[in-house]
């Protein structure tokens, strides 16, 4: 199959103005420099990786204004923007996030002041070259700012038509439900992978409610997907790699799961996308679901 991602199946985000995406997406964090800071070590390779992901069937790309900062959004525009009004990304959904500031490599701080969140959205519109962001996610709820103020300005921007759908990142069930009383929340993005499942209750809640669950860091640490790591024997029995096992497990764990593996490598982007072709046997699924967590 020339577009292996299509084997992951589709998921519909939202009930009002719904949009369908293939469930295996691409995370555009790792196309920046070390520490998610600055330009990538090889600009041309980063562009090729983005385009290769789309060629393999990806139509859902997750980024954020804080990746670089700004670098990831700029690269996506350079790689994919067609210049056509109305559908400048050719059907590819670009989801972005705001609400984090950067003070240097691997440094992140939440700022949820309404005027700053509005600036995040306006600047992402400008960098991505669009009139409306298909999915805008609050990167973190800022504990220093009233939650109602943060949700309120996001709702205002949605009503103004510059945000199509809204998602949240790193939230609890209670926070999600409070936000849903203000507006429709179509997705949540929490840390989750085969070796770290502390958001399992939230995942089950999203599954029951039909809300997309975007697991960030879906491949876990290097130990989890190492050639001699805990997934190696399952990979051998399925004629695939440990990374593909980790992604296949996520896709089979819930129909609302939308993994977004990220990489700056041409080899790895192909490997990740081909995980959609893997079907884990029931015994392997059971083993992974009961295995001890590996942080």
Secondary structure as GFF3:
##gff-version 3
##sequence-region A 1 295
A	DSSP	three_ten_helix	4	8	.	.	.	ID=ss1
A	DSSP	beta_strand	10	13	.	.	.	ID=ss2
A	DSSP	beta_strand	19	22	.	.	.	ID=ss3
A	DSSP	beta_strand	26	27	.	.	.	ID=ss4
A	DSSP	three_ten_helix	34	36	.	.	.	ID=ss5
A	DSSP	alpha_helix	43	55	.	.	.	ID=ss6
A	DSSP	beta_strand	60	62	.	.	.	ID=ss7
A	DSSP	alpha_helix	71	80	.	.	.	ID=ss8
A	DSSP	beta_strand	93	98	.	.	.	ID=ss9
A	DSSP	beta_strand	100	104	.	.	.	ID=ss10
A	DSSP	beta_strand	107	110	.	.	.	ID=ss11
A	DSSP	alpha_helix	114	128	.	.	.	ID=ss12
A	DSSP	beta_strand	133	138	.	.	.	ID=ss13
A	DSSP	alpha_helix	147	160	.	.	.	ID=ss14
A	DSSP	beta_strand	163	169	.	.	.	ID=ss15
A	DSSP	alpha_helix	173	180	.	.	.	ID=ss16
A	DSSP	beta_strand	185	191	.	.	.	ID=ss17
A	DSSP	alpha_helix	200	209	.	.	.	ID=ss18
A	DSSP	beta_strand	212	216	.	.	.	ID=ss19
A	DSSP	alpha_helix	232	237	.	.	.	ID=ss20
A	DSSP	alpha_helix	242	253	.	.	.	ID=ss21
A	DSSP	alpha_helix	266	273	.	.	.	ID=ss22
A	DSSP	three_ten_helix	274	277	.	.	.	ID=ss23
A	DSSP	alpha_helix	282	290	.	.	.	ID=ss24
###
